[in-house]
């Protein structure tokens, strides 16, 4: 997914995921990104931001300035289905939450 300006919502709740690793790549210039992930899906997130904040499953990272963040759920390496999310954003907030 590529975007330039504005907020984006990615909802994986109605997505049929393979019994393997699905990869989602998000590149965005300016704006907020909100990602909804089902409870039964394991997640790995690789987030890089020039300016912004990240709120991933209750873990809050404030004032990210040219930083990279790696988050992985506890059973990601051993369970399926799983999703690898790669996010590159210039300026904006990222929120990943369970639904």
Helices and strands as residue ranges (DSSP letters): E 2-5, E 8-11, E 21-30, E 33-37, E 42-56, E 59-72, E 82-91, E 94-98
